[in-house]
C-alpha cells in the first residue's frame, strides 16, 4: 500500500525538528569539544563528549544515533522523489560537472 504525499509530509513535519535538534546538538558539542582539545583542556569538558555521543545522564541514546542518521538519509531521498518529481528526485551534481 503506497503512502500518500500528505502522509509523508506529516511524518516529515513531525520528525524533522527532532532530527534537526540532534544534528545541531551533535554539531555544537563536537565543535566545542574540539576547541577544548585544541586548548589542552579536554579533560575539563568530557561532559561535552558525552552529550555528543548521546548520553544524557541516565538516558543513553548511543544505540539510536546510527539509525537516526540512516533515517535522515532515506527520508531525504524519499521526500525528494515525492516532493520534487520534476527532478526525478535526483539532486546529485549535473553530468557535466561529474565528468569534468
N, C-alpha and C positions, 0 to 999 in steps of 0.2 A: 504494500500500500504506500503510494508516494505521499510525501509530506508537502503540504501546501506552502506557498511562498509566505503567506501571512503567519503560519505556524513557525516557520524558520525564523522569521523576523522577530516574533515574540520570544522565542528561545534565545536568540541573539541579544535582544533587548534586556533580558533577564540576566544572562551570564556575562555579557561584555563588561559591565562595571566591576564585577568580582575579579575577572581575569585581568583587567586593566590595573586594579589595585595591587594585585600580586606582582605584576610585572614592574610597576612603579616602585613598590617596596623593595623588590629584588635589586632594581637598578640603583636606588638610593643607598641601601645598606651596603651593597657591593662596592659602590664608588667611595663611600665614606670609610669603609674598612681599608680600601686600597690607600687612601690618604693617610690613615693611621699607620699602615705598613711603611709607607714612604717616610714618615716622620719618626720611625722607630718606636712607636707607641702601640703596636698591635696588641700586646698583652693587656692593655687597659681597655681595649674595645672589642674583646672577643664576643661580647653580647651582640654586637652588630653582625658578626659572622653567624651566630646562632639564628638571629632573625632572618638573615639572608638564606639560610638553609631551610627555613620553615619551622623552626622550633619556637613556639610561643608559650613558654612556661610548661604547663602540663600538656598542652596541645602540641603534637608533633605531626606536621604535615609533609615531612620529607618524602613519604611514600606517594603522596598525591601530586607533587610538583611535576614529575615526568609525564603523568597522564594529562595534567592541565596543559602543558606545553604541546603535547600531541593533539589535544582537542583544539587548541588555538590554531594550529597549522591546518588541521582538517576543516575546521569551521571557516577559516578564511577561504579555502578552496571551494567549499560548497556554496558559501554565500556569493562568491564571485561569479559562479556559474548561474546562480538563481537571479541575483540582482542585476547582473550585467551580461545578459545573454548575447548582446550585440558584439561583445568582445570574445565570446566563446569562453568566458571565464579565464582567459589566458592573459595574465599580467606580467609575463616574462618580457625580457628585452626583445625589441624588434630584431628580425632576422639579419638585417644589415649590420647591426651593432654586434650581434653574436658572431657573425662570420668574419667581421672586421679585419 
